[in-house]
Every structure is written in C-alpha cells, then in structure tokens.
C-alpha cells in the first residue's frame, strides 16, 4: 500500500466519522428541541387554566 492510497483512505475514514458524529449530534438536538417544544405547548395550554 503506497503513501497516497493510505492518506486518501485515512481522509475517507475521517470524513465518515465526522458525518456520523454530526448525524448523532443532529439527532440529539432534534429530540431535545422536540421535548422542549412539547413542554412549551403544554405550558401554554395550561396557562389559561392557571389565570382562571
């Protein structure tokens, strides 16, 4: 295996790892934002009852 093939292989692996990490972060953020959004909606729906 020559040097250029090895370097391109390492670069490809780094790109794949980066994409996987970004995908995990994006999934985590989406789940977190959805749960926050649900809590906000519940708070808004419950707010009128608290006022009355």
PQR file of N, CA, C, O and H, with PARSE charges and radii, in Angstrom:
ATOM      1  N   UNK A   1       0.859  -1.194   0.000 -0.4000 1.5000
ATOM      2  CA  UNK A   1       0.000   0.000   0.000 -0.0000 2.0000
ATOM      3  C   UNK A   1       0.899   1.251   0.000  0.5500 1.7000
ATOM      4  O   UNK A   1       1.687   1.456   0.923 -0.5500 1.4000
ATOM      5  N   UNK A   2       0.772   2.069  -1.031 -0.4000 1.5000
ATOM      6  CA  UNK A   2       1.637   3.250  -1.096 -0.0000 2.0000
ATOM      7  C   UNK A   2       1.071   4.403  -0.272  0.5500 1.7000
ATOM      8  O   UNK A   2      -0.055   4.340   0.223 -0.5500 1.4000
ATOM      9  H   UNK A   2       0.132   1.902  -1.782  0.4000 1.0000
ATOM     10  N   UNK A   3       1.875   5.455  -0.135 -0.4000 1.5000
ATOM     11  CA  UNK A   3       1.565   6.563   0.776 -0.0000 2.0000
ATOM     12  C   UNK A   3       0.275   7.291   0.409  0.5500 1.7000
ATOM     13  O   UNK A   3      -0.533   7.601   1.285 -0.5500 1.4000
ATOM     14  H   UNK A   3       2.790   5.507  -0.537  0.4000 1.0000
ATOM     15  N   UNK A   4       0.075   7.567  -0.899 -0.4000 1.5000
ATOM     16  CA  UNK A   4      -1.110   8.339  -1.315 -0.0000 2.0000
ATOM     17  C   UNK A   4      -2.400   7.567  -1.055  0.5500 1.7000
ATOM     18  O   UNK A   4      -3.400   8.154  -0.641 -0.5500 1.4000
ATOM     19  H   UNK A   4       0.732   7.315  -1.610  0.4000 1.0000
ATOM     20  N   UNK A   5      -2.383   6.263  -1.293 -0.4000 1.5000
ATOM     21  CA  UNK A   5      -3.572   5.437  -1.039 -0.0000 2.0000
ATOM     22  C   UNK A   5      -3.907   5.449   0.444  0.5500 1.7000
ATOM     23  O   UNK A   5      -5.070   5.547   0.834 -0.5500 1.4000
ATOM     24  H   UNK A   5      -1.571   5.787  -1.629  0.4000 1.0000
ATOM     25  N   UNK A   6      -2.860   5.348   1.268 -0.4000 1.5000
ATOM     26  CA  UNK A   6      -3.051   5.342   2.719 -0.0000 2.0000
ATOM     27  C   UNK A   6      -3.634   6.676   3.189  0.5500 1.7000
ATOM     28  O   UNK A   6      -4.549   6.704   4.012 -0.5500 1.4000
ATOM     29  H   UNK A   6      -1.915   5.269   0.951  0.4000 1.0000
ATOM     30  N   UNK A   7      -3.103   7.771   2.665 -0.4000 1.5000
ATOM     31  CA  UNK A   7      -3.591   9.096   3.065 -0.0000 2.0000
ATOM     32  C   UNK A   7      -5.042   9.299   2.645  0.5500 1.7000
ATOM     33  O   UNK A   7      -5.843   9.823   3.418 -0.5500 1.4000
ATOM     34  H   UNK A   7      -2.360   7.748   1.997  0.4000 1.0000
ATOM     35  N   UNK A   8      -5.386   8.887   1.424 -0.4000 1.5000
ATOM     36  CA  UNK A   8      -6.765   9.065   0.957 -0.0000 2.0000
ATOM     37  C   UNK A   8      -7.720   8.184   1.755  0.5500 1.7000
ATOM     38  O   UNK A   8      -8.861   8.571   2.009 -0.5500 1.4000
ATOM     39  H   UNK A   8      -4.735   8.461   0.796  0.4000 1.0000
ATOM     40  N   UNK A   9      -7.257   7.002   2.151 -0.4000 1.5000
ATOM     41  CA  UNK A   9      -8.071   6.100   2.967 -0.0000 2.0000
ATOM     42  C   UNK A   9      -8.330   6.720   4.338  0.5500 1.7000
ATOM     43  O   UNK A   9      -9.456   6.691   4.835 -0.5500 1.4000
ATOM     44  H   UNK A   9      -6.330   6.687   1.945  0.4000 1.0000
ATOM     45  N   UNK A  10      -7.284   7.280   4.947 -0.4000 1.5000
ATOM     46  CA  UNK A  10      -7.422   7.942   6.252 -0.0000 2.0000
ATOM     47  C   UNK A  10      -8.377   9.125   6.144  0.5500 1.7000
ATOM     48  O   UNK A  10      -9.219   9.332   7.017 -0.5500 1.4000
ATOM     49  H   UNK A  10      -6.370   7.304   4.543  0.4000 1.0000
ATOM     50  N   UNK A  11      -8.242   9.907   5.061 -0.4000 1.5000
ATOM     51  CA  UNK A  11      -9.129  11.055   4.842 -0.0000 2.0000
ATOM     52  C   UNK A  11     -10.577  10.590   4.721  0.5500 1.7000
ATOM     53  O   UNK A  11     -11.477  11.200   5.298 -0.5500 1.4000
ATOM     54  H   UNK A  11      -7.558   9.739   4.351  0.4000 1.0000
ATOM     55  N   UNK A  12     -10.803   9.511   3.974 -0.4000 1.5000
ATOM     56  CA  UNK A  12     -12.156   8.974   3.797 -0.0000 2.0000
ATOM     57  C   UNK A  12     -12.738   8.540   5.139  0.5500 1.7000
ATOM     58  O   UNK A  12     -13.903   8.811   5.429 -0.5500 1.4000
ATOM     59  H   UNK A  12     -10.071   9.015   3.505  0.4000 1.0000
ATOM     60  N   UNK A  13     -11.933   7.868   5.955 -0.4000 1.5000
ATOM     61  CA  UNK A  13     -12.384   7.415   7.277 -0.0000 2.0000
ATOM     62  C   UNK A  13     -12.722   8.613   8.161  0.5500 1.7000
ATOM     63  O   UNK A  13     -13.725   8.595   8.874 -0.5500 1.4000
ATOM     64  H   UNK A  13     -10.987   7.647   5.719  0.4000 1.0000
ATOM     65  N   UNK A  14     -11.883   9.660   8.116 -0.4000 1.5000
ATOM     66  CA  UNK A  14     -12.143  10.866   8.909 -0.0000 2.0000
ATOM     67  C   UNK A  14     -13.459  11.510   8.507  0.5500 1.7000
ATOM     68  O   UNK A  14     -14.235  11.933   9.365 -0.5500 1.4000
ATOM     69  H   UNK A  14     -11.068   9.674   7.537  0.4000 1.0000
ATOM     70  N   UNK A  15     -13.716  11.587   7.191 -0.4000 1.5000
ATOM     71  CA  UNK A  15     -14.962  12.187   6.691 -0.0000 2.0000
ATOM     72  C   UNK A  15     -16.167  11.391   7.177  0.5500 1.7000
ATOM     73  O   UNK A  15     -17.159  11.970   7.621 -0.5500 1.4000
ATOM     74  H   UNK A  15     -13.086  11.243   6.494  0.4000 1.0000
ATOM     75  N   UNK A  16     -16.082  10.063   7.093 -0.4000 1.5000
ATOM     76  CA  UNK A  16     -17.183   9.201   7.535 -0.0000 2.0000
ATOM     77  C   UNK A  16     -17.443   9.389   9.029  0.5500 1.7000
ATOM     78  O   UNK A  16     -18.592   9.515   9.452 -0.5500 1.4000
ATOM     79  H   UNK A  16     -15.276   9.593   6.733  0.4000 1.0000
ATOM     80  N   UNK A  17     -16.368   9.408   9.829 -0.4000 1.5000
ATOM     81  CA  UNK A  17     -16.513   9.606  11.274 -0.0000 2.0000
ATOM     82  C   UNK A  17     -17.146  10.954  11.583  0.5500 1.7000
ATOM     83  O   UNK A  17     -18.003  11.059  12.460 -0.5500 1.4000
ATOM     84  H   UNK A  17     -15.435   9.306   9.486  0.4000 1.0000
ATOM     85  N   UNK A  18     -16.720  11.987  10.855 -0.4000 1.5000
ATOM     86  CA  UNK A  18     -17.264  13.329  11.052 -0.0000 2.0000
ATOM     87  C   UNK A  18     -18.761  13.346  10.750  0.5500 1.7000
ATOM     88  O   UNK A  18     -19.546  13.932  11.495 -0.5500 1.4000
ATOM     89  H   UNK A  18     -16.024  11.902  10.142  0.4000 1.0000
ATOM     90  N   UNK A  19     -19.149  12.697   9.647 -0.4000 1.5000
ATOM     91  CA  UNK A  19     -20.566  12.639   9.267 -0.0000 2.0000
ATOM     92  C   UNK A  19     -21.384  11.902  10.321  0.5500 1.7000
ATOM     93  O   UNK A  19     -22.491  12.322  10.660 -0.5500 1.4000
ATOM     94  H   UNK A  19     -18.511  12.221   9.042  0.4000 1.0000
ATOM     95  N   UNK A  20     -20.840  10.802  10.839 -0.4000 1.5000
ATOM     96  CA  UNK A  20     -21.534  10.027  11.874 -0.0000 2.0000
ATOM     97  C   UNK A  20     -21.735  10.877  13.127  0.5500 1.7000
ATOM     98  O   UNK A  20     -22.817  10.888  13.713 -0.5500 1.4000
ATOM     99  H   UNK A  20     -19.941  10.460  10.564  0.4000 1.0000
ATOM    100  N   UNK A  21     -20.677  11.591  13.533 -0.4000 1.5000
ATOM    101  CA  UNK A  21     -20.760  12.447  14.721 -0.0000 2.0000
ATOM    102  C   UNK A  21     -21.792  13.549  14.515  0.5500 1.7000
ATOM    103  O   UNK A  21     -22.599  13.823  15.403 -0.5500 1.4000
ATOM    104  H   UNK A  21     -19.798  11.582  13.057  0.4000 1.0000
ATOM    105  N   UNK A  22     -21.766  14.188  13.334 -0.4000 1.5000
ATOM    106  CA  UNK A  22     -22.737  15.244  13.027 -0.0000 2.0000
ATOM    107  C   UNK A  22     -24.161  14.692  13.046  0.5500 1.7000
ATOM    108  O   UNK A  22     -25.083  15.341  13.542 -0.5500 1.4000
ATOM    109  H   UNK A  22     -21.111  13.966  12.613  0.4000 1.0000
ATOM    110  N   UNK A  23     -24.330  13.473  12.494 -0.4000 1.5000
ATOM    111  CA  UNK A  23     -25.650  12.843  12.456 -0.0000 2.0000
ATOM    112  C   UNK A  23     -26.173  12.595  13.874  0.5500 1.7000
ATOM    113  O   UNK A  23     -27.344  12.837  14.164 -0.5500 1.4000
ATOM    114  H   UNK A  23     -23.581  12.947  12.091  0.4000 1.0000
ATOM    115  N   UNK A  24     -25.289  12.111  14.752 -0.4000 1.5000
ATOM    116  CA  UNK A  24     -25.668  11.844  16.146 -0.0000 2.0000
ATOM    117  C   UNK A  24     -26.041  13.147  16.851  0.5500 1.7000
ATOM    118  O   UNK A  24     -27.047  13.212  17.556 -0.5500 1.4000
ATOM    119  H   UNK A  24     -24.337  11.915  14.517  0.4000 1.0000
ATOM    120  N   UNK A  25     -25.216  14.196  16.654 -0.4000 1.5000
ATOM    121  CA  UNK A  25     -25.490  15.496  17.279 -0.0000 2.0000
ATOM    122  C   UNK A  25     -26.820  16.045  16.777  0.5500 1.7000
ATOM    123  O   UNK A  25     -27.628  16.541  17.562 -0.5500 1.4000
ATOM    124  H   UNK A  25     -24.398  14.143  16.080  0.4000 1.0000
ATOM    125  N   UNK A  26     -27.048  15.957  15.459 -0.4000 1.5000
ATOM    126  CA  UNK A  26     -28.295  16.460  14.876 -0.0000 2.0000
ATOM    127  C   UNK A  26     -29.495  15.709  15.442  0.5500 1.7000
ATOM    128  O   UNK A  26     -30.509  16.322  15.773 -0.5500 1.4000
ATOM    129  H   UNK A  26     -26.392  15.554  14.821  0.4000 1.0000
ATOM    130  N   UNK A  27     -29.387  14.388  15.557 -0.4000 1.5000
ATOM    131  CA  UNK A  27     -30.469  13.584  16.115 -0.0000 2.0000
ATOM    132  C   UNK A  27     -30.743  13.943  17.559  0.5500 1.7000
ATOM    133  O   UNK A  27     -31.897  14.046  17.973 -0.5500 1.4000
ATOM    134  H   UNK A  27     -28.563  13.890  15.289  0.4000 1.0000
ATOM    135  N   UNK A  28     -29.680  14.133  18.328 -0.4000 1.5000
ATOM    136  CA  UNK A  28     -29.820  14.502  19.742 -0.0000 2.0000
ATOM    137  C   UNK A  28     -30.498  15.861  19.871  0.5500 1.7000
ATOM    138  O   UNK A  28     -31.420  16.029  20.669 -0.5500 1.4000
ATOM    139  H   UNK A  28     -28.742  14.049  17.992  0.4000 1.0000
ATOM    140  N   UNK A  29     -30.031  16.842  19.074 -0.4000 1.5000
ATOM    141  CA  UNK A  29     -30.602  18.191  19.127 -0.0000 2.0000
ATOM    142  C   UNK A  29     -32.071  18.179  18.733  0.5500 1.7000
ATOM    143  O   UNK A  29     -32.891  18.847  19.362 -0.5500 1.4000
ATOM    144  H   UNK A  29     -29.282  16.705  18.425  0.4000 1.0000
ATOM    145  N   UNK A  30     -32.405  17.416  17.690 -0.4000 1.5000
ATOM    146  CA  UNK A  30     -33.793  17.338  17.232 -0.0000 2.0000
ATOM    147  C   UNK A  30     -34.681  16.780  18.337  0.5500 1.7000
ATOM    148  O   UNK A  30     -35.751  17.324  18.608 -0.5500 1.4000
ATOM    149  H   UNK A  30     -31.738  16.873  17.179  0.4000 1.0000
ATOM    150  N   UNK A  31     -34.245  15.703  18.971 -0.4000 1.5000
ATOM    151  CA  UNK A  31     -35.009  15.108  20.065 -0.0000 2.0000
ATOM    152  C   UNK A  31     -35.161  16.067  21.227  0.5500 1.7000
ATOM    153  O   UNK A  31     -36.232  16.169  21.826 -0.5500 1.4000
ATOM    154  H   UNK A  31     -33.376  15.261  18.750  0.4000 1.0000
ATOM    155  N   UNK A  32     -34.078  16.773  21.545 -0.4000 1.5000
ATOM    156  CA  UNK A  32     -34.099  17.725  22.660 -0.0000 2.0000
ATOM    157  C   UNK A  32     -35.064  18.873  22.363  0.5500 1.7000
ATOM    158  O   UNK A  32     -35.866  19.253  23.215 -0.5500 1.4000
ATOM    159  H   UNK A  32     -33.208  16.690  21.059  0.4000 1.0000
ATOM    160  N   UNK A  33     -34.981  19.422  21.147 -0.4000 1.5000
ATOM    161  CA  UNK A  33     -35.847  20.539  20.771 -0.0000 2.0000
ATOM    162  C   UNK A  33     -37.311  20.116  20.766  0.5500 1.7000
ATOM    163  O   UNK A  33     -38.182  20.885  21.170 -0.5500 1.4000
ATOM    164  H   UNK A  33     -34.329  19.113  20.454  0.4000 1.0000
ATOM    165  N   UNK A  34     -37.587  18.881  20.304 -0.4000 1.5000
ATOM    166  CA  UNK A  34     -38.969  18.391  20.286 -0.0000 2.0000
ATOM    167  C   UNK A  34     -39.522  18.288  21.702  0.5500 1.7000
ATOM    168  O   UNK A  34     -40.670  18.660  21.944 -0.5500 1.4000
ATOM    169  H   UNK A  34     -36.879  18.256  19.975  0.4000 1.0000
ATOM    170  N   UNK A  35     -38.718  17.786  22.643 -0.4000 1.5000
ATOM    171  CA  UNK A  35     -39.192  17.655  24.027 -0.0000 2.0000
ATOM    172  C   UNK A  35     -39.416  19.032  24.648  0.5500 1.7000
ATOM    173  O   UNK A  35     -40.385  19.230  25.382 -0.5500 1.4000
ATOM    174  H   UNK A  35     -37.786  17.484  22.446  0.4000 1.0000
ATOM    175  N   UNK A  36     -38.528  19.982  24.360 -0.4000 1.5000
ATOM    176  CA  UNK A  36     -38.692  21.348  24.869 -0.0000 2.0000
ATOM    177  C   UNK A  36     -39.958  21.962  24.285  0.5500 1.7000
ATOM    178  O   UNK A  36     -40.724  22.626  24.983 -0.5500 1.4000
ATOM    179  H   UNK A  36     -37.741  19.821  23.764  0.4000 1.0000
ATOM    180  N   UNK A  37     -40.167  21.725  22.974 -0.4000 1.5000
ATOM    181  CA  UNK A  37     -41.343  22.266  22.287 -0.0000 2.0000
ATOM    182  C   UNK A  37     -42.625  21.713  22.913  0.5500 1.7000
ATOM    183  O   UNK A  37     -43.578  22.458  23.137 -0.5500 1.4000
ATOM    184  H   UNK A  37     -39.545  21.186  22.406  0.4000 1.0000
ATOM    185  N   UNK A  38     -42.649  20.412  23.194 -0.4000 1.5000
ATOM    186  CA  UNK A  38     -43.824  19.794  23.815 -0.0000 2.0000
ATOM    187  C   UNK A  38     -44.100  20.414  25.180  0.5500 1.7000
ATOM    188  O   UNK A  38     -45.249  20.700  25.516 -0.5500 1.4000
ATOM    189  H   UNK A  38     -41.875  19.806  23.012  0.4000 1.0000
ATOM    190  N   UNK A  39     -43.045  20.621  25.967 -0.4000 1.5000
ATOM    191  CA  UNK A  39     -43.210  21.228  27.292 -0.0000 2.0000
ATOM    192  C   UNK A  39     -43.762  22.640  27.177  0.5500 1.7000
ATOM    193  O   UNK A  39     -44.617  23.042  27.966 -0.5500 1.4000
ATOM    194  H   UNK A  39     -42.112  20.388  25.694  0.4000 1.0000
ATOM    195  N   UNK A  40     -43.268  23.404  26.185 -0.4000 1.5000
ATOM    196  CA  UNK A  40     -43.742  24.775  25.991 -0.0000 2.0000
ATOM    197  C   UNK A  40     -45.216  24.788  25.602  0.5500 1.7000
ATOM    198  O   UNK A  40     -45.991  25.607  26.096 -0.5500 1.4000
ATOM    199  H   UNK A  40     -42.573  23.078  25.544  0.4000 1.0000
ATOM    200  N   UNK A  41     -45.603  23.855  24.694 -0.4000 1.5000
ATOM    201  CA  UNK A  41     -47.006  23.771  24.263 -0.0000 2.0000
ATOM    202  C   UNK A  41     -47.892  23.431  25.459  0.5500 1.7000
ATOM    203  O   UNK A  41     -48.949  24.036  25.644 -0.5500 1.4000
ATOM    204  H   UNK A  41     -44.973  23.190  24.292  0.4000 1.0000
ATOM    205  N   UNK A  42     -47.462  22.462  26.273 -0.4000 1.5000
ATOM    206  CA  UNK A  42     -48.237  22.086  27.458 -0.0000 2.0000
ATOM    207  C   UNK A  42     -48.358  23.261  28.418  0.5500 1.7000
ATOM    208  O   UNK A  42     -49.420  23.491  28.997 -0.5500 1.4000
ATOM    209  H   UNK A  42     -46.604  21.971  26.123  0.4000 1.0000
ATOM    210  N   UNK A  43     -47.270  24.002  28.586 -0.4000 1.5000
ATOM    211  CA  UNK A  43     -47.287  25.172  29.482 -0.0000 2.0000
ATOM    212  C   UNK A  43     -48.271  26.210  28.969  0.5500 1.7000
ATOM    213  O   UNK A  43     -49.047  26.775  29.740 -0.5500 1.4000
ATOM    214  H   UNK A  43     -46.407  23.815  28.116  0.4000 1.0000
ATOM    215  N   UNK A  44     -48.236  26.460  27.653 -0.4000 1.5000
ATOM    216  CA  UNK A  44     -49.138  27.455  27.046 -0.0000 2.0000
ATOM    217  C   UNK A  44     -50.589  27.001  27.185  0.5500 1.7000
ATOM    218  O   UNK A  44     -51.470  27.811  27.474 -0.5500 1.4000
ATOM    219  H   UNK A  44     -47.606  26.001  27.027  0.4000 1.0000
ATOM    220  N   UNK A  45     -50.841  25.693  26.979 -0.4000 1.5000
ATOM    221  CA  UNK A  45     -52.211  25.175  27.084 -0.0000 2.0000
ATOM    222  C   UNK A  45     -52.707  25.230  28.527  0.5500 1.7000
ATOM    223  O   UNK A  45     -53.895  25.447  28.766 -0.5500 1.4000
ATOM    224  H   UNK A  45     -50.125  25.035  26.745  0.4000 1.0000
ATOM    225  N   UNK A  46     -51.816  25.038  29.475 -0.4000 1.5000
ATOM    226  CA  UNK A  46     -52.200  25.061  30.888 -0.0000 2.0000
ATOM    227  C   UNK A  46     -52.289  26.478  31.441  0.5500 1.7000
ATOM    228  O   UNK A  46     -52.939  26.701  32.462 -0.5500 1.4000
ATOM    229  H   UNK A  46     -50.851  24.862  29.281  0.4000 1.0000
ATOM    230  N   UNK A  47     -51.647  27.432  30.784 -0.4000 1.5000
ATOM    231  CA  UNK A  47     -51.599  28.813  31.273 -0.0000 2.0000
ATOM    232  C   UNK A  47     -52.986  29.427  31.472  0.5500 1.7000
ATOM    233  O   UNK A  47     -53.220  30.029  32.520 -0.5500 1.4000
ATOM    234  H   UNK A  47     -51.119  27.251  29.954  0.4000 1.0000
ATOM    235  N   UNK A  48     -53.926  29.306  30.510 -0.4000 1.5000
ATOM    236  CA  UNK A  48     -55.256  29.904  30.713 -0.0000 2.0000
ATOM    237  C   UNK A  48     -55.954  29.362  31.961  0.5500 1.7000
ATOM    238  O   UNK A  48     -56.633  30.109  32.665 -0.5500 1.4000
ATOM    239  H   UNK A  48     -53.736  28.817  29.659  0.4000 1.0000
ATOM    240  N   UNK A  49     -55.791  28.076  32.234 -0.4000 1.5000
ATOM    241  CA  UNK A  49     -56.406  27.468  33.418 -0.0000 2.0000
ATOM    242  C   UNK A  49     -55.821  28.085  34.689  0.5500 1.7000
ATOM    243  O   UNK A  49     -56.533  28.292  35.672 -0.5500 1.4000
ATOM    244  H   UNK A  49     -55.239  27.470  31.662  0.4000 1.0000
ATOM    245  N   UNK A  50     -54.524  28.375  34.660 -0.4000 1.5000
ATOM    246  CA  UNK A  50     -53.874  28.982  35.825 -0.0000 2.0000
ATOM    247  C   UNK A  50     -54.395  30.394  36.048  0.5500 1.7000
ATOM    248  O   UNK A  50     -54.561  30.825  37.189 -0.5500 1.4000
ATOM    249  H   UNK A  50     -53.946  28.207  33.862  0.4000 1.0000
ATOM    250  N   UNK A  51     -54.655  31.120  34.956 -0.4000 1.5000
ATOM    251  CA  UNK A  51     -55.139  32.501  35.058 -0.0000 2.0000
ATOM    252  C   UNK A  51     -56.551  32.516  35.629  0.5500 1.7000
ATOM    253  O   UNK A  51     -56.876  33.350  36.473 -0.5500 1.4000
ATOM    254  H   UNK A  51     -54.521  30.770  34.029  0.4000 1.0000
ATOM    255  N   UNK A  52     -57.389  31.589  35.166 -0.4000 1.5000
ATOM    256  CA  UNK A  52     -58.781  31.495  35.644 -0.0000 2.0000
ATOM    257  C   UNK A  52     -58.763  30.876  37.021  0.5500 1.7000
ATOM    258  O   UNK A  52     -59.818  30.694  37.630 -0.5500 1.4000
ATOM    259  H   UNK A  52     -57.125  30.911  34.480  0.4000 1.0000
TER
END
